[in-house]
Amino acid sequence: MLVPPATDKGLIPNLKFSFSDTNMILRPGGWSREITKRELPISDTFAVVNMNLSPGVREMHTHQQSEWGFLLVGACRVTAVDEMGRNFVADIYPGEGWIFPKNIPHSIQGLHEGCEFLMFFDKGDYSEHNTFSISELFAHMPMDVLSANFGVPEETFKSIPKKGIHYRRRRPRNIGVPDRRLSYR
């Protein structure tokens, strides 16, 4: 339907918005497009992001919204660190998903040929561009503090980007996750 029906007086807000109508952000290692309250004004309580990592890594980051993910195509590895410092690592396959509570640092890595997934957030004003990434954190910390914390020379941190890199093209590495089981480390 290209035009509204004659009975439409413009009083009902738009209840749909296509991903094909959104702005796509292309970066090395992947792309994303989002539907938020900006595109769909009725959406106060959720936002949706469609993302592709081909293969690439969405760097460790956190945000003020809870995240529910659903893998459409390919395979990915999700990692998280909870408030107790425990690491969580899981390989996800089509039809499976993940949940990250708000403010839990996490990352997503496209495996093999990459992946495409949907992410749902519990706030309509969420934006993929307002996340807090680990590279941004490191860029604002004194090098001597980073050096002391990680037990490596300060020179190790000289090439840290000054702003978040979001995605990075990268071939996956086997980090020792046993088959498809979920594990805390």
C-alpha positions in Angstrom: 0.0 0.0 0.0 1.5 3.3 -1.1 -1.1 5.6 0.2 -3.2 5.4 3.3 -6.9 4.4 3.0 -9.5 7.2 2.7 -10.6 6.6 6.3 -7.1 7.4 7.7 -7.3 10.9 9.2 -3.6 10.7 10.5 -4.6 10.3 14.1 -3.0 6.8 14.7 0.8 6.8 15.0 2.8 4.7 12.7 3.1 1.2 14.1 5.7 -0.2 11.7 9.1 0.8 10.2 11.2 -1.3 7.8 14.9 -2.0 8.4 15.3 -1.3 4.7 14.3 2.3 5.4 16.9 2.9 8.1 20.4 4.3 7.9 23.0 1.6 7.6 26.3 2.2 9.3 29.2 0.4 7.5 32.4 -0.3 9.3 35.4 -2.6 8.8 34.2 -6.0 10.1 30.4 -5.4 9.9 27.4 -3.1 9.6 24.4 -2.2 11.7 21.0 -0.5 11.3 18.6 0.4 14.0 15.0 1.3 14.7 14.5 3.4 17.7 12.0 6.0 19.0 13.5 8.3 16.4 12.2 6.2 13.5 9.2 4.8 15.3 7.8 7.4 17.7 5.4 5.0 19.3 8.3 2.9 20.5 8.9 4.0 24.1 9.9 0.7 25.5 12.0 -1.0 22.9 14.6 -0.5 20.1 15.8 -3.0 17.6 19.2 -3.3 15.9 20.0 -5.5 12.9 23.8 -6.2 12.9 26.3 -8.2 10.7 29.8 -9.2 11.7 31.5 -10.6 8.7 33.7 -12.0 10.4 34.5 -9.3 12.9 34.2 -8.4 16.5 31.9 -5.9 18.2 34.4 -4.8 20.8 33.7 -5.1 24.6 31.2 -2.5 25.5 28.3 -1.7 27.9 25.1 0.3 27.8 22.3 1.4 30.1 19.7 -0.9 28.4 19.3 -4.6 28.7 20.0 -6.5 25.5 18.3 -9.6 24.0 20.0 -11.1 21.0 18.7 -13.6 18.4 21.0 -15.1 15.8 19.6 -15.2 12.3 22.5 -16.5 10.2 26.0 -17.9 10.8 27.7 -18.4 14.2 29.0 -16.0 16.9 30.7 -16.1 20.2 29.4 -13.9 23.0 31.4 -13.0 26.0 30.5 -11.1 29.1 32.0 -10.1 32.5 29.6 -9.8 35.4 29.8 -7.6 38.4 31.7 -10.3 40.3 34.4 -10.5 37.7 33.3 -13.8 36.3 33.8 -14.4 32.5 31.0 -15.9 30.4 31.7 -17.3 27.0 29.2 -19.1 24.6 29.1 -20.0 21.0 25.6 -19.2 19.5 24.0 -20.7 16.4 20.9 -19.8 14.3 17.8 -19.8 16.3 19.6 -19.3 19.6 20.1 -16.1 21.5 21.5 -14.3 24.5 20.5 -11.8 27.2 22.8 -9.2 28.7 21.5 -7.2 31.7 22.1 -3.5 31.5 25.6 -2.3 32.4 27.2 -5.8 31.9 30.3 -5.5 29.7 30.0 -7.8 26.7 31.3 -8.4 23.2 30.1 -10.4 20.1 32.4 -12.0 17.6 31.3 -13.3 14.2 32.8 -16.8 13.7 33.7 -18.6 10.5 32.0 -16.7 7.6 30.4 -14.2 10.0 26.9 -13.7 11.3 23.7 -11.6 11.2 21.5 -11.1 14.3 18.8 -8.9 15.8 19.2 -7.2 19.2 16.3 -5.9 21.2 16.7 -3.2 23.9 14.3 -2.3 26.6 14.5 1.5 26.0 13.2 3.2 22.9 15.9 5.9 22.9 18.7 3.3 22.7 21.3 3.9 20.0 24.2 1.7 19.0 26.2 4.9 18.8 25.8 5.7 22.5 27.5 2.6 23.9 30.6 2.8 26.2 33.4 0.7 24.7 36.6 -0.7 26.3 38.8 1.2 23.8 37.1 4.5 25.0 37.8 3.5 28.6 41.4 2.7 28.0 41.9 5.9 25.9 41.0 8.0 29.0 43.0 6.1 31.5 46.7 7.0 32.4 49.1 4.6 30.7 50.9 4.0 34.1 47.6 2.8 35.6 46.9 0.5 32.6 50.5 -0.8 32.8 50.3 -1.5 36.6 46.8 -3.1 36.2 47.8 -5.5 33.4 51.4 -6.0 34.4 52.9 -5.0 31.0 55.0 -2.1 29.9 53.3 1.3 29.1 54.4 1.0 25.5 51.8 -1.8 25.1 49.0 0.8 25.2 50.5 3.5 22.9 48.4 2.5 19.9 45.0 2.5 21.7 42.5 4.4 19.6 41.2 7.8 21.0 37.6 6.8 20.4 35.6 3.6 20.2 36.3 1.3 17.3 32.9 -0.5 17.6 33.7 -3.2 15.0 36.9 -4.7 13.9 37.5 -7.1 11.0 39.1 -10.1 12.5 39.4 -13.8 11.9 38.1 -15.9 14.9 40.5 -17.7 17.2 39.8 -20.8 19.2 39.9 -19.6 22.8 39.3 -23.1 24.2 35.5 -23.0 24.6 34.5 -26.7 24.7 32.0 -27.5 21.9 28.6 -25.7 22.4 28.5 -25.7 26.2 28.2 -22.5 28.1 30.9 -21.9 30.6 31.9 -19.5 33.3 35.7 -19.0 33.7 
